[in-house]
Each structure stands twice: as structure tokens, then as C-alpha cells.
Amino acid sequence: MTLPSDIELRRIDGSTTTTGEFAGKVLLIVNTASRCGFTPQYAGLQALHAAYAGRGLVVMGFPCNQFGQQEPGDATAIADFCETKFSVGFPMFDKIEVNGERAHPLFRHLKSAAPGLLGSEAIKWNFTKFLVGRDGKVVSRHAPTSSPESLTQEIEALLAA
């Protein structure tokens, strides 16, 4: 299932774009939170960004407050946290919902294209990761317990394709 190019995305600074901006790139799309046990994964996500952005990887962070209320801040607080604690340089987007009736269209698509265990589409927690190939096809879904570093081989293969 190919990622539509017309899904609207609101950046954390309030500006808007669409998924079409990222066409031809390998995408690592992650729902994030600032007060989660997995929050240190921001460091690994930033390391992947630093290592592979020049070859066409785009790490995309989408803050979400649906799991344990672990992302309570507004866009300014989230952006400040990401910059000061982890020097995040990859694109961050406005806080969204990933499950339920108000789930963002991007995550509806990702969940449908790459369901989780036993075919469940629901995202279970913060830092669920989706990899999308240059062709826009959703390649894989990874649990929050999967470290960003564990995706290196898969990312390199997608970048080489």
C-alpha cells in the first residue's frame, strides 16, 4: 500500500506541508512522547538522522498524548524539550492522535498498511516505528521496544534500493 502524497502534516512550528514533500525518501515515522520510558530513543533517532539524512532518510516525529498522558505539553514545550535534551534535528510535527476516531490520516494509513501482532491495527504505546521505502510503500512496523539502532540494516537496505 503506497503512502498518499496529499496527507496534510502540520509541523511543530505551525507551518503545513504534505506527505508529498517527502516523496522519494526513506521515511522512519515515529509517535513520540517526552515523559515515556522510551523517550531516550530520541537520541537513537537523532543518530540515525545524522548518519543517513544525506543519503535520503527522513526521521519524522509525531508527539502523541494518548498513552499514559506522557506528552502533556504544547508545541513550544515539546520543541524546546526535543532541542535542549536531545538536539533533535529531524522534522517534528504537531501533537496528534494515532488511535481512535480522531487518529491522524497518516497513522490510519500506516496502521492499515502494516498491522501489528495478530493483525491488530491499534498502536499500543509511544515510539512505535514505521519504515516507508522510497517508492512510498510501507515496509515494516516496529514495536516501541525496538531500538532505533536495531533498524540500521533495514534502513541501509532501503537506502540502497
DRENPA-3360 file (N, C-alpha, C; in nm, 2 decimals, always signed):
BEGIN
1 = MTLPSDIE = +0.09/-0.12/+0.00/+0.00/+0.00/+0.00/+0.09/+0.12/+0.00 ~ +0.07/+0.21/-0.10/+0.16/+0.33/-0.12/+0.10/+0.45/-0.04 ~ +0.19/+0.52/+0.02/+0.16/+0.64/+0.10/+0.10/+0.75/+0.01 ~ -0.02/+0.79/+0.03/-0.07/+0.90/-0.05/+0.01/+1.03/-0.03 ~ +0.03/+1.11/-0.14/+0.11/+1.23/-0.13/+0.04/+1.35/-0.08 ~ -0.09/+1.34/-0.06/-0.17/+1.46/-0.02/-0.21/+1.46/+0.12 ~ -0.15/+1.38/+0.21/-0.19/+1.39/+0.35/-0.13/+1.51/+0.41 ~ -0.21/+1.60/+0.47/-0.16/+1.72/+0.53/-0.09/+1.69/+0.66;
9 = LRRIDGST = +0.02/+1.76/+0.68/+0.10/+1.75/+0.80/+0.13/+1.89/+0.86 ~ +0.11/+1.91/+0.99/+0.14/+2.03/+1.05/+0.27/+2.02/+1.13 ~ +0.37/+2.10/+1.09/+0.50/+2.09/+1.16/+0.48/+2.15/+1.30 ~ +0.57/+2.12/+1.39/+0.57/+2.17/+1.52/+0.57/+2.32/+1.53 ~ +0.62/+2.39/+1.43/+0.63/+2.53/+1.43/+0.50/+2.59/+1.38 ~ +0.40/+2.51/+1.34/+0.27/+2.56/+1.29/+0.26/+2.56/+1.14 ~ +0.37/+2.55/+1.07/+0.36/+2.55/+0.92/+0.31/+2.42/+0.87 ~ +0.26/+2.42/+0.75/+0.20/+2.29/+0.70/+0.27/+2.25/+0.58;
17 = TTTGEFAG = +0.26/+2.12/+0.55/+0.32/+2.06/+0.43/+0.23/+1.94/+0.40 ~ +0.27/+1.85/+0.31/+0.20/+1.73/+0.28/+0.31/+1.62/+0.27 ~ +0.26/+1.50/+0.27/+0.35/+1.38/+0.26/+0.42/+1.39/+0.13 ~ +0.37/+1.46/+0.03/+0.43/+1.47/-0.10/+0.57/+1.53/-0.09 ~ +0.60/+1.62/+0.01/+0.73/+1.68/+0.03/+0.84/+1.57/+0.05 ~ +0.80/+1.46/+0.10/+0.90/+1.35/+0.13/+0.90/+1.24/+0.03 ~ +0.84/+1.26/-0.09/+0.84/+1.16/-0.19/+0.98/+1.13/-0.23 ~ +1.01/+1.00/-0.26/+1.14/+0.96/-0.30/+1.24/+0.94/-0.18;
25 = KVLLIVNT = +1.20/+0.96/-0.06/+1.28/+0.95/+0.06/+1.24/+0.82/+0.13 ~ +1.34/+0.76/+0.21/+1.30/+0.66/+0.30/+1.26/+0.73/+0.43 ~ +1.14/+0.69/+0.48/+1.09/+0.75/+0.60/+1.09/+0.66/+0.72 ~ +1.12/+0.71/+0.83/+1.11/+0.65/+0.96/+1.01/+0.73/+1.04 ~ +0.89/+0.69/+1.06/+0.78/+0.76/+1.12/+0.75/+0.71/+1.26 ~ +0.76/+0.80/+1.36/+0.75/+0.75/+1.50/+0.65/+0.84/+1.58 ~ +0.57/+0.77/+1.66/+0.49/+0.85/+1.75/+0.57/+0.86/+1.88 ~ +0.59/+0.99/+1.93/+0.68/+1.01/+2.03/+0.61/+1.07/+2.16;
33 = ASRCGFTP = +0.69/+1.08/+2.27/+0.64/+1.14/+2.39/+0.76/+1.18/+2.48 ~ +0.75/+1.29/+2.55/+0.86/+1.34/+2.62/+0.88/+1.28/+2.76 ~ +0.77/+1.22/+2.81/+0.78/+1.16/+2.95/+0.75/+1.01/+2.95 ~ +0.81/+0.94/+2.87/+0.79/+0.80/+2.85/+0.92/+0.73/+2.88 ~ +0.91/+0.60/+2.92/+1.03/+0.52/+2.95/+1.12/+0.51/+2.82 ~ +1.05/+0.52/+2.70/+1.12/+0.51/+2.58/+1.18/+0.64/+2.52 ~ +1.15/+0.75/+2.59/+1.20/+0.88/+2.55/+1.34/+0.89/+2.51 ~ +1.43/+0.82/+2.58/+1.57/+0.82/+2.54/+1.60/+0.77/+2.40;
41 = QYAGLQAL = +1.50/+0.71/+2.34/+1.51/+0.67/+2.20/+1.53/+0.79/+2.10 ~ +1.49/+0.91/+2.15/+1.52/+1.03/+2.07/+1.67/+1.04/+2.03 ~ +1.75/+1.00/+2.12/+1.90/+1.00/+2.09/+1.93/+0.91/+1.97 ~ +1.87/+0.79/+1.97/+1.90/+0.70/+1.87/+1.83/+0.74/+1.73 ~ +1.72/+0.80/+1.74/+1.65/+0.86/+1.62/+1.74/+0.97/+1.57 ~ +1.79/+1.06/+1.65/+1.88/+1.17/+1.61/+2.00/+1.11/+1.55 ~ +2.06/+1.00/+1.60/+2.18/+0.94/+1.55/+2.15/+0.89/+1.41 ~ +2.04/+0.82/+1.39/+2.00/+0.78/+1.25/+1.99/+0.89/+1.16;
49 = HAAYAGRG = +1.92/+1.00/+1.20/+1.91/+1.12/+1.12/+2.05/+1.17/+1.08 ~ +2.13/+1.18/+1.17/+2.27/+1.24/+1.15/+2.34/+1.15/+1.05 ~ +2.33/+1.02/+1.06/+2.41/+0.92/+0.98/+2.35/+0.91/+0.84 ~ +2.22/+0.92/+0.82/+2.16/+0.88/+0.70/+2.08/+0.99/+0.62 ~ +2.06/+1.10/+0.68/+1.98/+1.21/+0.61/+2.04/+1.24/+0.48 ~ +2.17/+1.25/+0.47/+2.24/+1.28/+0.35/+2.22/+1.18/+0.24 ~ +2.18/+1.06/+0.27/+2.15/+0.95/+0.18/+2.00/+0.93/+0.15 ~ +1.92/+1.02/+0.21/+1.78/+1.01/+0.18/+1.68/+0.96/+0.29;
57 = LVVMGFPC = +1.73/+0.95/+0.41/+1.64/+0.91/+0.52/+1.58/+1.03/+0.58 ~ +1.45/+1.03/+0.61/+1.39/+1.13/+0.69/+1.32/+1.07/+0.81 ~ +1.37/+1.10/+0.93/+1.30/+1.06/+1.05/+1.20/+1.17/+1.08 ~ +1.08/+1.12/+1.11/+0.96/+1.21/+1.13/+0.90/+1.18/+1.27 ~ +0.90/+1.28/+1.36/+0.85/+1.26/+1.49/+0.71/+1.32/+1.51 ~ +0.62/+1.24/+1.56/+0.48/+1.29/+1.58/+0.44/+1.27/+1.73 ~ +0.45/+1.38/+1.81/+0.42/+1.37/+1.95/+0.27/+1.32/+1.97 ~ +0.25/+1.24/+2.07/+0.11/+1.19/+2.10/+0.09/+1.18/+2.25;
65 = NQFGQQEP = -0.02/+1.22/+2.30/-0.05/+1.21/+2.44/-0.15/+1.10/+2.47 ~ -0.17/+1.01/+2.39/-0.27/+0.90/+2.41/-0.23/+0.79/+2.50 ~ -0.10/+0.78/+2.54/-0.05/+0.67/+2.62/+0.00/+0.72/+2.75 ~ -0.08/+0.71/+2.85/-0.03/+0.75/+2.99/-0.02/+0.90/+3.00 ~ -0.07/+0.97/+2.91/-0.06/+1.12/+2.92/+0.08/+1.16/+2.93 ~ +0.17/+1.10/+2.85/+0.31/+1.12/+2.86/+0.36/+1.23/+2.77 ~ +0.27/+1.30/+2.70/+0.31/+1.42/+2.62/+0.21/+1.53/+2.64 ~ +0.22/+1.59/+2.76/+0.11/+1.69/+2.80/+0.14/+1.83/+2.75;
73 = GDATAIAD = +0.26/+1.86/+2.71/+0.30/+1.99/+2.67/+0.24/+2.04/+2.54 ~ +0.25/+2.17/+2.51/+0.21/+2.22/+2.38/+0.33/+2.22/+2.29 ~ +0.31/+2.26/+2.17/+0.41/+2.25/+2.06/+0.54/+2.32/+2.10 ~ +0.53/+2.43/+2.17/+0.65/+2.51/+2.21/+0.73/+2.43/+2.31 ~ +0.66/+2.37/+2.41/+0.72/+2.29/+2.52/+0.79/+2.17/+2.46 ~ +0.72/+2.10/+2.37/+0.77/+1.98/+2.30/+0.90/+2.01/+2.22 ~ +0.89/+2.12/+2.14/+1.00/+2.15/+2.06/+1.12/+2.19/+2.15 ~ +1.10/+2.27/+2.25/+1.21/+2.30/+2.34/+1.27/+2.18/+2.41;
81 = FCETKFSV = +1.19/+2.09/+2.45/+1.24/+1.97/+2.51/+1.33/+1.89/+2.42 ~ +1.27/+1.87/+2.29/+1.35/+1.79/+2.19/+1.48/+1.85/+2.16 ~ +1.48/+1.99/+2.15/+1.61/+2.06/+2.12/+1.71/+2.06/+2.23 ~ +1.66/+2.09/+2.35/+1.75/+2.10/+2.46/+1.80/+1.97/+2.52 ~ +1.72/+1.87/+2.52/+1.75/+1.74/+2.58/+1.82/+1.64/+2.48 ~ +1.78/+1.65/+2.35/+1.83/+1.56/+2.25/+1.89/+1.62/+2.13 ~ +1.89/+1.75/+2.12/+1.94/+1.82/+2.00/+1.88/+1.76/+1.87 ~ +1.75/+1.74/+1.88/+1.67/+1.68/+1.76/+1.68/+1.78/+1.64;
89 = GFPMFDKI = +1.73/+1.72/+1.53/+1.74/+1.80/+1.41/+1.64/+1.75/+1.30 ~ +1.58/+1.64/+1.32/+1.48/+1.58/+1.23/+1.35/+1.65/+1.24 ~ +1.26/+1.64/+1.14/+1.13/+1.71/+1.14/+1.04/+1.65/+1.25 ~ +0.99/+1.75/+1.33/+0.89/+1.72/+1.43/+0.76/+1.78/+1.39 ~ +0.65/+1.72/+1.43/+0.52/+1.76/+1.38/+0.44/+1.79/+1.50 ~ +0.32/+1.85/+1.48/+0.23/+1.89/+1.59/+0.18/+1.76/+1.65 ~ +0.14/+1.78/+1.78/+0.08/+1.67/+1.85/-0.04/+1.61/+1.79 ~ -0.05/+1.48/+1.77/-0.16/+1.42/+1.71/-0.22/+1.30/+1.79;
97 = EVNGERAH = -0.33/+1.24/+1.74/-0.37/+1.12/+1.79/-0.34/+1.01/+1.69 ~ -0.31/+0.89/+1.74/-0.27/+0.78/+1.65/-0.38/+0.67/+1.65 ~ -0.47/+0.67/+1.75/-0.57/+0.57/+1.76/-0.71/+0.64/+1.77 ~ -0.81/+0.57/+1.74/-0.95/+0.62/+1.77/-1.00/+0.70/+1.65 ~ -1.12/+0.76/+1.67/-1.19/+0.83/+1.57/-1.11/+0.95/+1.52 ~ -1.03/+1.01/+1.60/-0.95/+1.13/+1.57/-0.81/+1.10/+1.53 ~ -0.78/+0.98/+1.50/-0.65/+0.94/+1.45/-0.61/+1.01/+1.33 ~ -0.49/+1.06/+1.32/-0.44/+1.14/+1.21/-0.44/+1.05/+1.09;
105 = PLFRHLKS = -0.48/+1.10/+0.97/-0.48/+1.02/+0.85/-0.35/+0.95/+0.81 ~ -0.24/+1.01/+0.84/-0.11/+0.94/+0.82/-0.11/+0.81/+0.90 ~ -0.14/+0.81/+1.02/-0.13/+0.69/+1.11/-0.24/+0.59/+1.07 ~ -0.36/+0.64/+1.03/-0.46/+0.55/+0.98/-0.40/+0.46/+0.87 ~ -0.34/+0.53/+0.77/-0.28/+0.46/+0.66/-0.17/+0.37/+0.70 ~ -0.08/+0.41/+0.79/+0.04/+0.33/+0.83/-0.01/+0.20/+0.90 ~ -0.11/+0.22/+0.99/-0.16/+0.11/+1.07/-0.23/+0.01/+0.98 ~ -0.30/+0.05/+0.88/-0.37/-0.03/+0.78/-0.27/-0.11/+0.69;
113 = AAPGLLGS = -0.17/-0.04/+0.65/-0.07/-0.10/+0.56/+0.03/-0.20/+0.64 ~ +0.05/-0.17/+0.77/+0.14/-0.26/+0.84/+0.08/-0.28/+0.98 ~ -0.02/-0.38/+0.99/-0.08/-0.41/+1.12/+0.02/-0.47/+1.21 ~ -0.01/-0.47/+1.34/+0.08/-0.52/+1.44/+0.05/-0.67/+1.46 ~ +0.09/-0.72/+1.58/+0.07/-0.86/+1.61/-0.07/-0.90/+1.60 ~ -0.09/-1.02/+1.55/-0.22/-1.08/+1.52/-0.31/-1.00/+1.44 ~ -0.26/-0.91/+1.36/-0.34/-0.83/+1.27/-0.40/-0.70/+1.33 ~ -0.37/-0.68/+1.46/-0.42/-0.56/+1.52/-0.36/-0.43/+1.46;
121 = EAIKWNFT = -0.45/-0.34/+1.43/-0.40/-0.21/+1.38/-0.37/-0.11/+1.49 ~ -0.43/-0.12/+1.60/-0.40/-0.02/+1.71/-0.26/-0.01/+1.75 ~ -0.21/+0.11/+1.77/-0.08/+0.13/+1.82/-0.09/+0.11/+1.97 ~ +0.00/+0.04/+2.03/-0.01/+0.00/+2.17/+0.06/+0.10/+2.26 ~ +0.16/+0.18/+2.21/+0.24/+0.27/+2.30/+0.32/+0.36/+2.22 ~ +0.38/+0.46/+2.29/+0.47/+0.55/+2.23/+0.59/+0.48/+2.17 ~ +0.65/+0.55/+2.07/+0.77/+0.51/+2.00/+0.75/+0.38/+1.91 ~ +0.62/+0.36/+1.86/+0.60/+0.26/+1.76/+0.66/+0.33/+1.63;
129 = KFLVGRDG = +0.73/+0.24/+1.55/+0.80/+0.30/+1.44/+0.76/+0.23/+1.31 ~ +0.74/+0.31/+1.20/+0.71/+0.26/+1.07/+0.81/+0.30/+0.97 ~ +0.86/+0.21/+0.89/+0.95/+0.24/+0.78/+0.88/+0.24/+0.65 ~ +0.91/+0.34/+0.57/+0.84/+0.36/+0.44/+0.96/+0.37/+0.33 ~ +0.95/+0.29/+0.23/+1.05/+0.29/+0.12/+1.04/+0.41/+0.03 ~ +1.14/+0.43/-0.05/+1.14/+0.54/-0.14/+1.02/+0.54/-0.24 ~ +0.97/+0.43/-0.26/+0.85/+0.42/-0.35/+0.72/+0.45/-0.28 ~ +0.73/+0.48/-0.15/+0.61/+0.52/-0.08/+0.54/+0.40/-0.01;
137 = KVVSRHAP = +0.59/+0.28/-0.03/+0.53/+0.16/+0.03/+0.57/+0.15/+0.17 ~ +0.47/+0.12/+0.26/+0.50/+0.09/+0.40/+0.57/-0.05/+0.41 ~ +0.69/-0.05/+0.46/+0.77/-0.17/+0.45/+0.75/-0.25/+0.58 ~ +0.76/-0.18/+0.70/+0.75/-0.25/+0.82/+0.71/-0.17/+0.94 ~ +0.67/-0.24/+1.04/+0.62/-0.17/+1.17/+0.71/-0.23/+1.28 ~ +0.75/-0.15/+1.37/+0.84/-0.20/+1.48/+0.79/-0.15/+1.61 ~ +0.79/-0.24/+1.71/+0.74/-0.21/+1.84/+0.82/-0.11/+1.92 ~ +0.76/-0.04/+2.02/+0.84/+0.05/+2.10/+0.97/+0.00/+2.16;
145 = TSSPESLT = +0.97/-0.13/+2.18/+1.09/-0.19/+2.24/+1.20/-0.21/+2.14 ~ +1.17/-0.19/+2.02/+1.28/-0.20/+1.91/+1.35/-0.07/+1.91 ~ +1.48/-0.07/+1.94/+1.56/+0.05/+1.94/+1.58/+0.10/+1.80 ~ +1.60/+0.23/+1.79/+1.63/+0.29/+1.66/+1.75/+0.22/+1.59 ~ +1.85/+0.19/+1.67/+1.97/+0.13/+1.62/+1.94/-0.01/+1.56 ~ +1.84/-0.08/+1.61/+1.81/-0.21/+1.56/+1.76/-0.21/+1.42 ~ +1.72/-0.09/+1.37/+1.67/-0.07/+1.23/+1.77/-0.04/+1.13 ~ +1.90/-0.03/+1.17/+2.01/+0.02/+1.08/+2.02/-0.07/+0.95;
153 = QEIEALLA = +2.02/-0.20/+0.96/+2.04/-0.28/+0.85/+1.92/-0.26/+0.75 ~ +1.80/-0.26/+0.80/+1.68/-0.24/+0.72/+1.68/-0.10/+0.65 ~ +1.72/+0.00/+0.72/+1.73/+0.13/+0.67/+1.84/+0.14/+0.56 ~ +1.95/+0.08/+0.58/+2.06/+0.08/+0.48/+2.01/+0.00/+0.35 ~ +1.94/-0.11/+0.37/+1.89/-0.18/+0.25/+1.79/-0.09/+0.17 ~ +1.71/-0.02/+0.24/+1.61/+0.06/+0.18/+1.68/+0.18/+0.11 ~ +1.78/+0.23/+0.17/+1.85/+0.34/+0.10/+1.93/+0.30/-0.02 ~ +1.97/+0.17/-0.02/+2.05/+0.12/-0.13/+1.96/+0.08/-0.25;
161 = A = +1.83/+0.06/-0.22/+1.74/+0.01/-0.32/+1.71/+0.12/-0.43;
% end
